[in-house]
Amino acid sequence: SMQVDPLRCLCDTGGRLFVASDRSVILLSPIPYETQRAKLLAQVRVTEALELLNANFPPEDPQRERQLQDFHYHAGWALFHDMQFPVAFQHFTFSPDFEIRHLLAYWTDLLPTNWVAPPPLTRPQAPYIPEKAMPISE
């Protein structure tokens, strides 16, 4: 939230909102849902990210189920990298896109020698995971 002098004018143009007071004009532009979700999960603010999903995709929305599955996938990785393993694994169970091979890649020294590692995750799949925390392929 921000402090604004008493408002004199509100103007909505093409999805942008101009707010004017006696001393300033402020332009408010919408931030896409995916960007907001990624920023919240980068800070491991999973509850707020879920609230954002609920605000953007109500129960009757046909996209809700897919968005919820995608949320669980990304929340699981955010929590995994924050070392909250039990909660991360709970989120992974609700994501059909989750592949256990990507998780096992963190422990290649403990796996059989004939095990084939998956390709590393890429930024488009998990934009909030820092490079240093991603599995390294040899």
N, C-alpha and C positions, 0 to 999 in steps of 0.2 A: 504494500500500500504506500501511498505517497500523500503528502500534504499539499493541497492546492488552495489558493485564495478563493474567495467566493466566486462561483462560476457566473460568467456573463453569457456564454454562448456554447452550445454543443452542435456540432455539425458532423453528420455521417456521410462520407463519400466513398463509395466503392469498397466497403468493408473497413475503412479507416475512420477513426474518430478524432476530430479536432475538438479540443477543449480550450476555451479562452477565459482568462480572468483579466483583471485590470492591468496586471503586470507581465503576463506571459501567455503564450500559445503553446499547447502541447499536442503532439501527434501521437496517437495510440494506434499501433498496428497489431493485428492478431498474429500470434505465434502458432504455427502448425502443431497439432496434437503430438505427432511423432517427435518433434523437437523438444517439446515440453516434457514428454515422457522420458526421453533419453537423458535430459538434464537432471530430472528427479532421480532416475535410477543411477546415474553417475555419482550422485551424492548418497546413494543407498536409502533414499526416501521412498520406500516401497509402498507404504500406506498412502502417501500423498499421490503417488503415481496411480494407484488403484482408484482413488477418489476422482482423479482426473479422467480415467477411463469411464467410470460410472457417470460422470457429468457429460461426457461426449457421446457415449453409446448406452442409452437407456435399455432396459430389458427387452423392449419390443423391436429394437433396431436389428435388422438382419445381419449387420456386420459385427455385432457384439461378440458372438461366439468366437469368430476368427481373431478379433482384437484381443479377447481375453486369453486365448491360447498364446498369441504373440507376446502379450504382457507377461505371462508366466515364464516363457522362454527367457526373455530379457531380465526379468526380476531374478530368476534362478541364477543366471550368470553374475548379476550384480552382487547378489548375496554370497555366491561362491567366492568371488574375488575379495569379498569383505570377511571371508573365513567364517561365515555363518552357515556351515555345511548342512545341518539338519533341515533348516528352513529352505535353503537353496534346493535340496533334493525334493522337498515337498512341491515346490514350484515346478521343477522339472517333470514331475509325474503328471502334471496337467497340460503339458505341452507335447503334442504329437510330433513337433519338429525337432525335439531334443534327441540327439544321438549320443549314446553312452560312450562311443568311441572317442568323441571330443573330450570327454571328461577323463577317460583312461589315458589319454595322451600326456597328462600331467605326471604319470607314474610309469614312463616307458622302461625304466630300469627294473621294475618289478614284474613286467609282462614277459610272456614267452618270447623267445628270439624270433619265431616265425610270425609274430603279430605284426600286421601292417597298420601303421599310423594313418589316421585320416588327414586330409589337407587341413592346414591351420584355419581357424576362423578368420573371417575378413571383417573389416570395419562395417560394410553395409549390413551384415548379419547382426552384429553386436557393436553399435557405434560407441557405446559408453565404456568398453573394455580397453584399458590402456595397453599399448603395445608391449610393455614390459611384463604384463600379466598373461599374455597369450602364450600358448604352447609353441615351442620352437621346433620346426621341422628340420631334420638333418638331411 
